[in-house]
Amino acid sequence: MSKESIISKNGVSMLIPFVLITSCFALWGFANDITNPMVKAFSKIFRMSVTDGTLVQVAFYGGYFCMAFPAALFIRRYSYKAGVLMGLGLYATGALLFLPAKMIGVYGWFLLAYFIMTCGLSFLETSCNPYILSMGSPETATRRLNLAQCFNPCGSIIGMYVAMNFIQARLNPLSSDERALLSDEEFLSLKEADLSVLISPYLIIGLVIAAMFVVIWMTRMPSDGDSDRSFNLGSTLRRLVRLPRYREGVVAQFFYVGAQIMCWTFIIQYGTRVFMAEGMSEQAAEVLSQRFNIAAMLLFICSRFLATYVMKWVRPSRLLIIFAVLGMVLTAGVILLQNRMGVYCLVGVSGCMSLMFPTIYGIALDGLGDDAKFGAAGLIMAILGGSVLPPLQAMIIDRGTVFGSFPATNASFILPLVCFLVVAIYGYRMTPKASIK
């Protein structure tokens, strides 16, 4: 008997729905990585402090966190497709609001646009991940989600490229100190020109998202069962909390996302310290560090495709253990090595992280049935780890040195190491003991 494709269900191909929903993974990856450089861009354009600039990230994570449970309730009442359409609608609305925000010229309106946009991203992630899991047999669900998640970092790479080449490279090169010396008229003229540059990619992606909305709306998508109008939030939450697979999965996801953001955020600081010790100028060291950051993302993409393929033979939870332990070993190298080898280890960590988010997600939601619509919200809210843990690492880095003369940048990576330990423990606990031997 021939094996059924991982993107077919009951003999019916899910290729077109799978492709359309998978494209959404790339679209929110784009939004994530075009936004990170905007912290510095807004700080310069509005002559603000870095702290005020980071309100972009507050609005970004705020949308994810605040909308996850409402999205789950919406999906539970209606359907995954309705959730995807709502997400795309909010995403497009937020992106297109950059135009009136630019016309008003007030920073707060951009924050509102970001918040609305990421409310849409929260809907998309809460809908698309479990929707992909449902597009085939339960036995191949985690592998199917890993395949779909492969396209998320592809969108991230495009977002990074657009941010660097179509926003940062085209903004006026005046520094923050030089902008502070401009007259009010000169400042307003410069702000107007820079905002016109900044909003263009957002307006374009807004139109792309609107087109995607129409395509998915007009396409017949697989049903995820009858909508449940008699949903009881309390009983569903109690069922989920009683399940170690789910409860511990949310915790593991929190620590994984924290590790991911820490490793990708502070590779610049880590590399800059190493390359300046080799004699480079600070600017040259930052540029080279950014190149290593892009290399880390490319390795992440390749490793995710590889992990998805290997899952044909290796149980996902066991593969999660292997990658987490390898991540711990490489992170130990990041901590202990004070030369370029430490940078190579940090790039290698991205390869280990590649399968973690979708694998934890798939394991945690395995067997939840219709409760997966609500359970997905907790796993999306675990993205909060990406805003809670990095500031703790930054506090260590700001110390300069620890234990005498040991670089605090190196020592700070003890936090990602602990995060990978949590992930490894989760993988171990979710692996039948017979398959570990």
Disulfide bonds with the S-S distance in Angstrom:
none
